[in-house]
Amino acid sequence: MYHIRKCQSTTIKQSSEVASIDPEKLECIGYSGNTKEEFLEFISNNTIDLEKLDDETKDQVIKLLEYKNWDNENLKQDNWFEIGELEDDKFSSDLNTLSKNFDF
């Protein structure tokens, strides 16, 4: 007897509006970097105190707080089959159609 299941993986990409931020305007909240990498790290790893920012910078930073764009072109879906062993209601895959060149 073979134990087989059909699987699906879906990846969805969402993005915020594009924000235009002058790094120098973030110095008042502790930013001191000089490169794009340092800027991304600061934005990614810090809570931004909006009250310390000027209105223009605050408006741009707020854009990063919400996802606005649903990108259907980057919706990716993969389907495959797995075959393997079923023991104590737990499935363990031995072979799948992602790792071989199967054409259906």
C-alpha positions in Angstrom: 0.0 0.0 0.0 1.3 3.5 -0.9 0.6 6.5 1.3 0.4 9.7 -0.9 -0.7 13.2 -0.5 -1.0 16.3 -2.6 0.7 19.5 -1.3 0.5 23.2 -2.2 2.6 26.1 -1.2 1.5 29.7 -1.8 3.7 32.8 -1.5 2.1 36.2 -1.4 4.0 39.5 -1.7 2.6 42.7 -0.3 4.2 46.1 -0.1 3.7 49.5 1.4 3.6 52.7 -0.5 7.0 54.0 -1.5 8.4 56.3 1.2 11.0 59.0 0.4 13.0 59.5 3.6 16.0 61.8 4.1 18.4 59.9 6.4 19.6 63.2 8.0 16.0 63.8 9.2 16.3 60.6 11.3 19.4 61.8 13.2 17.0 63.3 15.9 16.0 59.7 16.8 19.4 58.2 16.8 20.3 57.4 13.2 24.0 57.9 12.5 24.7 55.7 9.5 26.2 56.5 6.1 25.1 53.6 3.9 21.9 52.1 2.5 22.7 49.0 4.4 22.9 50.9 7.7 19.7 52.8 6.9 17.8 49.6 6.2 19.1 48.0 9.4 18.0 51.1 11.4 14.5 51.2 9.9 14.1 47.4 10.3 15.3 47.2 13.9 14.1 50.3 15.6 10.8 51.7 16.8 10.5 55.1 15.3 9.4 57.9 17.6 7.1 59.8 15.2 6.6 62.7 17.6 10.3 63.7 17.2 10.1 63.9 13.4 9.1 66.9 11.3 5.7 66.5 9.6 7.1 65.7 6.2 9.3 62.9 7.5 6.6 61.6 9.8 4.2 61.4 6.8 6.8 59.4 4.8 7.6 57.0 7.7 3.8 56.4 8.3 3.7 55.0 4.7 5.9 52.1 5.9 3.4 51.1 8.5 0.7 49.7 6.2 0.6 47.4 3.3 -1.1 49.1 0.4 -0.2 47.1 -2.8 -1.4 43.6 -3.5 1.0 42.3 -6.1 -0.9 39.6 -8.1 2.1 39.2 -10.5 4.2 37.9 -7.6 1.7 35.4 -6.3 3.5 32.1 -6.6 1.9 28.7 -6.2 3.5 25.3 -6.4 1.7 22.0 -6.3 3.3 18.6 -5.8 2.8 15.1 -4.6 4.6 13.3 -1.9 4.8 9.6 -1.2 6.1 8.0 1.9 5.3 6.3 5.2 2.4 6.8 7.6 3.2 5.9 11.1 1.1 6.9 14.2 -0.8 9.3 12.0 2.4 11.1 11.1 3.4 11.2 7.4 7.1 11.0 6.4 7.8 11.8 2.7 10.3 9.5 0.9 9.8 11.0 -2.6 8.1 14.0 -4.0 7.5 15.5 -7.5 9.4 18.7 -6.7 12.7 16.8 -6.4 12.2 14.8 -9.7 11.3 15.8 -13.2 7.7 14.5 -13.3 5.4 15.7 -16.0 1.7 15.4 -15.4 
